[in-house]
Structure formats: structure tokens, C-alpha cells
Amino acid sequence: MLAIFKREMQGYFTSMIAYLFMAGFVVVVGIYFMYYCVINGYADFAGAVLPSTCIWFSLLIPIITMRLWAEERKQKTDQLLLTAPISVTRIVLGKYLAVVTLFAITLLVLFLFPVILSFYADVAWPSVFTGFLGYLLLGCSLISIGFFISTLTENQIVSAVVSAVLVLMFFFLNNLADSFPGRARYSIMMLGVVVIGIMILFYTSTHKYLPSAIAGVLGIGAIACGYFINPSMYEDGAAKFVNWFSVLDRFYSFSDGLLNVSSIVYYLSFVGVFLFLTIRSIEKKRWN
């Protein structure tokens, strides 16, 4: 895993990718820093600057994720990786940790902005630290999306575009939720679709009908039990369900200086799910 990590880090810094990514973040954050903190005199860096720059993840994250697997497949070097005496999990973790390390290095550079601001204003350092922690967790979650998408194609442009669209979709889930009807039956229908998706995921992962059927029965049983126990819980359930997946809403508590444990668990679980999907995707190609 360490060898994979070193290989990826060397690949980033011997090309222009790492420098373009870091420069892009510095320029974007610098513009918002100038507008909010210098021109308008806001001292709340975490509350004003960081949330405003989150939308740029959709353009900057694909820069470092589009090549991770797509380039390997295009150059046929993925065959060397898949036949190496190392598990797919270690290969995936080595690559993912390299991308996260590059992002963490970028955050260290961005940390200079509140340091500079502290010379001219009183900076709320607790909110700055929690804000950067939330920024890191948000970035890791969105990186995992692009990381998975890169396994599905050998075209880097396609990987970048699809990743950008998915990142934007997760950003605007809260706006999408407002358009859902509030009746309980629509919530039950959406949960049914989710159960079907889980069944398909189980089948594609195991190629066995029994685990898929068990997952379906358990999911439908849970929906039915919830309805008979408390039918009102499904009112506006579709909107609540969609809002639960909003990665951006959970970041705001960090930028406000709150260390929300549930949000930390959510982000780590989000990363875990997409890393699992990445491992399954690579293992499928390995056996094929």
C-alpha cells in the first residue's frame, strides 16, 4: 500500500496536476478572502469564506480524481496493478490516501489566510479549526465520488464531467427536496426504490439471489413496521430522506464552530460506501 501511495504522490508532483489543483484552490479562496475579509472587513473566515467556496469543489475535485483509474485503464497499467501480489483493498486505499494527502496539503496552504487575518483582526480560532475539519471531511467525501467514477471509464474527460455533475447534485439536494410532495405514499414509494437499489447492489456484488432476497425482505419489513408503528413519520419523508444526503448542509455546523459527531460519522460512512463500491468495481474487473 505504501508503494502505491508513493507512486501516486510522485505522479501528482511530477506533473502539473497537483500544482493546478493547489493553485486553483488558492486563487478561489483568495478571491473570497479579499471580498469578505479585506474589502468588507469580516473577521469570520470559517463562516464567510469556506462555505462560499464549497461550490468550486465541483470543478476542482475532478482535476485530481479523473486520472486515478481512467488513466490506468487507458495505458493498460491497471493489468499490472490487478496482477500484483497485493489485495485490491490495499491498492484502493493507497490511491485514495494519496489524493486525500494532496488535498490536506492544499488545506495547509489555505490555512495561511486566517493566519494573515489574525494580524489585523480577532480571529475565532475554534471555528477556524472546526471549519477546516469540516472542509477536509467534505472534500474527502466528494473525492470518494470522483474516485469511484474513475473506475467506470478509461476516458478522463468523461470521468471529470460525470464527477462534477454528481458533486453538484449532492450540493443541491436540499433545493431538490423542496419540490417533493409531502404525502406519506410518496415517501414509501421512494423507500421502495431504495430497497430495490440495495437488492441490485447485493446481487451485483455477490451474484447470488439469496442475499438480495433477504435484503429486500428486511427492507420492506422495516418500511411496513415503521408505517404501522407511526404513520406520521412518513409525512414529508421524501424531502427529509433527500435532505439527509445533503453533504453541504452538514458542513455548516463545522463552519459555525460546532463539532458535530453525527456529521463526522456521516462523512466517514459516505467515504466508506464509495470506497466499498470502488473495491467491488475493481475486483469485478480483476476477476474478468
C-alpha positions in Angstrom: 0.0 0.0 0.0 2.9 2.4 0.8 4.4 1.7 -2.6 1.1 2.6 -4.3 0.8 5.8 -2.2 4.3 6.9 -3.1 3.7 6.2 -6.8 0.6 8.3 -6.8 2.1 11.2 -4.9 5.1 11.1 -7.3 2.7 11.1 -10.2 0.9 14.2 -8.9 4.0 16.3 -8.2 6.0 15.3 -11.4 3.1 16.6 -13.5 1.1 19.8 -13.4 -2.0 18.2 -11.8 -1.0 18.9 -8.1 0.1 22.5 -8.9 -3.0 23.3 -10.9 -5.2 21.9 -8.2 -3.5 23.8 -5.4 -3.3 27.0 -7.4 -7.0 26.7 -8.2 -7.9 26.4 -4.6 -5.6 29.2 -3.5 -7.0 31.6 -6.2 -10.6 30.8 -5.4 -10.2 31.1 -1.6 -8.1 34.2 -2.1 -10.8 35.9 -4.1 -13.4 35.3 -1.5 -10.9 36.2 1.3 -10.3 39.6 -0.4 -14.0 40.2 -0.8 -15.3 39.2 2.6 -12.3 39.8 4.9 -10.3 42.6 3.3 -12.9 44.7 1.4 -15.9 44.2 3.7 -14.0 43.7 6.9 -15.4 40.3 8.0 -13.2 38.5 10.6 -15.2 35.3 10.5 -13.1 33.4 7.9 -14.7 30.0 8.6 -18.3 31.3 8.5 -17.9 33.6 5.4 -15.1 32.3 3.2 -15.2 28.5 3.5 -18.9 27.9 2.8 -18.8 30.3 -0.1 -16.0 28.3 -1.8 -17.6 24.9 -1.5 -19.4 25.1 -4.8 -15.9 25.2 -6.5 -15.4 21.6 -5.4 -17.4 20.5 -8.4 -14.7 21.9 -10.7 -11.5 21.3 -8.7 -12.1 17.8 -7.3 -12.4 16.2 -10.8 -8.9 17.5 -11.6 -7.3 15.1 -9.1 -9.7 12.2 -9.4 -10.3 11.8 -13.2 -6.9 10.2 -13.8 -6.7 7.8 -10.9 -8.2 4.7 -12.6 -9.1 6.1 -16.1 -5.5 6.7 -17.0 -4.5 3.2 -15.6 -7.1 1.6 -17.9 -6.2 3.7 -20.9 -2.5 2.9 -20.6 -3.1 -0.7 -19.7 -1.1 -0.3 -16.5 -4.1 -1.5 -14.5 -3.3 -5.0 -15.5 0.0 -4.7 -13.6 -1.8 -3.5 -10.5 -4.5 -6.2 -10.7 -1.9 -9.0 -11.0 0.3 -7.6 -8.3 0.6 -9.7 -5.1 -1.5 -7.2 -3.1 -5.1 -7.0 -2.3 -7.5 -4.7 -4.2 -8.4 -3.1 -0.9 -4.7 -2.0 -0.3 -4.5 -0.7 -3.8 -7.6 1.3 -3.4 -6.6 2.7 0.0 -3.1 3.6 -1.3 -4.5 5.6 -4.2 -7.3 7.2 -2.1 -4.9 8.2 0.7 -2.6 9.9 -1.9 -5.5 12.0 -3.1 -6.5 12.9 0.4 -2.9 13.8 1.3 -2.8 16.2 -1.6 -6.0 17.8 -0.5 -4.7 18.1 3.1 -1.5 19.8 1.9 -3.7 22.3 0.0 -5.6 23.0 3.2 -2.4 23.7 5.0 -1.6 26.3 2.4 -5.1 27.8 2.7 -4.6 28.0 6.5 -2.3 30.9 5.8 -5.3 33.1 5.1 -6.7 33.1 8.6 -3.1 33.4 10.0 -2.7 36.6 7.9 -6.1 37.8 9.0 -5.1 37.4 12.7 -2.6 40.2 12.3 -5.4 42.7 11.6 -8.4 41.3 13.4 -9.5 38.9 16.2 -10.0 35.5 14.6 -12.2 32.9 16.2 -9.8 30.1 16.1 -12.1 27.4 17.4 -14.5 28.0 14.4 -11.4 28.1 12.1 -10.2 24.7 13.2 -13.7 23.1 13.1 -14.3 24.8 9.7 -11.1 23.3 8.2 -12.0 19.9 9.7 -15.4 20.1 8.1 -13.8 21.3 4.9 -11.4 18.3 5.0 -14.3 15.8 5.6 -16.4 17.3 2.9 -13.5 17.2 0.5 -12.8 13.5 1.3 -16.4 12.6 0.7 -16.5 14.3 -2.7 -13.2 12.9 -3.6 -14.5 9.4 -3.0 -17.3 10.1 -5.6 -14.8 11.0 -8.3 -12.6 8.1 -7.2 -15.4 5.7 -7.8 -16.5 7.2 -11.1 -12.9 7.0 -12.4 -13.2 3.2 -12.2 -16.1 3.1 -14.7 -14.4 4.6 -17.7 -11.0 5.0 -19.4 -11.8 8.5 -20.7 -10.6 11.1 -18.2 -12.9 13.8 -19.6 -15.9 11.6 -19.1 -14.8 10.8 -15.6 -14.3 14.5 -14.8 -17.7 15.6 -16.3 -19.7 12.8 -14.5 -17.9 13.5 -11.2 -18.6 17.2 -11.5 -22.3 16.5 -12.2 -22.7 14.2 -9.2 -20.9 16.6 -6.9 -23.3 19.4 -8.0 -26.2 17.0 -7.5 -25.2 16.3 -3.9 -24.8 20.1 -3.3 -28.3 20.9 -4.5 -30.1 18.0 -2.9 -31.7 20.4 -0.3 -33.1 22.5 -3.1 -34.4 19.4 -4.8 -36.1 18.2 -1.6 -38.3 21.3 -1.6 -40.1 20.1 -4.7 -41.1 16.7 -3.3 -44.8 16.2 -2.3 -45.4 15.6 1.4 -47.8 12.7 1.3 -46.7 9.5 3.0 -47.3 7.3 0.0 -44.6 9.2 -2.0 -42.1 8.6 0.9 -43.0 4.9 0.9 -42.5 4.7 -2.9 -39.1 6.3 -2.6 -38.0 4.0 0.2 -39.2 1.1 -2.0 -36.9 2.3 -4.8 -34.1 2.5 -2.3 -34.7 -1.1 -1.3 -34.7 -2.2 -4.9 -31.4 -0.4 -5.4 -29.9 -2.2 -2.4 -31.1 -5.6 -3.8 -29.4 -4.8 -7.1 -26.2 -3.8 -5.3 -26.2 -7.1 -3.3 -26.8 -9.1 -6.4 -24.0 -7.4 -8.4 -21.6 -7.8 -5.5 -22.4 -11.4 -4.7 -24.1 -12.8 -7.9 -26.4 -14.7 -5.5 -30.2 -14.4 -5.2 -30.5 -15.3 -1.6 -28.6 -12.3 -0.1 -30.6 -10.0 -2.4 -33.9 -11.5 -1.4 -33.0 -11.3 2.3 -32.1 -7.6 1.9 -35.4 -7.0 0.1 -37.5 -8.7 2.7 -35.7 -6.9 5.6 -36.1 -3.5 3.8 -39.8 -4.0 3.1 -40.4 -5.3 6.6 -38.7 -2.3 8.1 -40.8 0.1 6.0 -44.0 -1.7 6.9 -43.2 -1.8 10.7 -42.4 1.9 10.6 -45.7 2.7 9.0 -47.8 0.6 11.4 -46.0 2.0 14.5 -46.0 5.6 13.5 -47.6 6.5 10.1 -46.9 10.2 10.6 -43.2 9.7 10.4 -43.6 9.3 6.6 -45.2 12.7 6.2 -42.7 14.8 4.3 -40.5 11.7 4.4 -39.2 12.1 0.9 -37.9 15.6 1.5 -36.4 14.5 4.8 -34.8 11.5 3.2 -33.2 13.6 0.4 -32.1 16.3 2.8 -30.3 13.6 4.9 -28.0 13.0 2.0 -27.1 16.7 1.6 -23.3 16.9 2.2 -23.3 20.7 2.2 -25.9 21.2 5.0 -23.8 19.1 7.4 -20.8 21.3 6.7 -22.4 24.5 8.0 -22.3 23.3 11.6 -18.5 23.0 11.3 -18.2 26.5 9.9 -20.2 27.8 12.8 -17.7 26.3 15.3 -19.7 23.2 16.3 -18.1 19.8 16.4 -21.0 17.6 15.3 -20.2 14.0 15.9 -23.2 12.8 13.8 -21.8 14.8 10.8 -18.4 13.3 11.3 -19.9 9.8 11.3 -21.9 10.6 8.2 -18.9 11.8 6.2 -16.8 8.8 7.2 -19.7 6.5 6.3 -20.1 8.3 3.0 -16.4 7.7 2.2 -16.7 4.1 3.3 -19.6 3.4 1.0 -17.9 4.8 -2.1 -14.6 3.1 -1.3 -16.6 -0.2 -1.0 -18.2 0.4 -4.4 -14.7 1.2 -5.8 -13.3 -2.0 -4.4 -16.2 -4.0 -5.8 -15.8 -2.4 -9.2 -12.0 -3.1 -9.3 -12.5 -6.7 -8.1 -15.0 -7.3 -10.8 -12.5 -6.2 -13.4 -9.8 -8.2 -11.8 -11.8 -11.5 -12.0 -12.9 -10.7 -15.5 
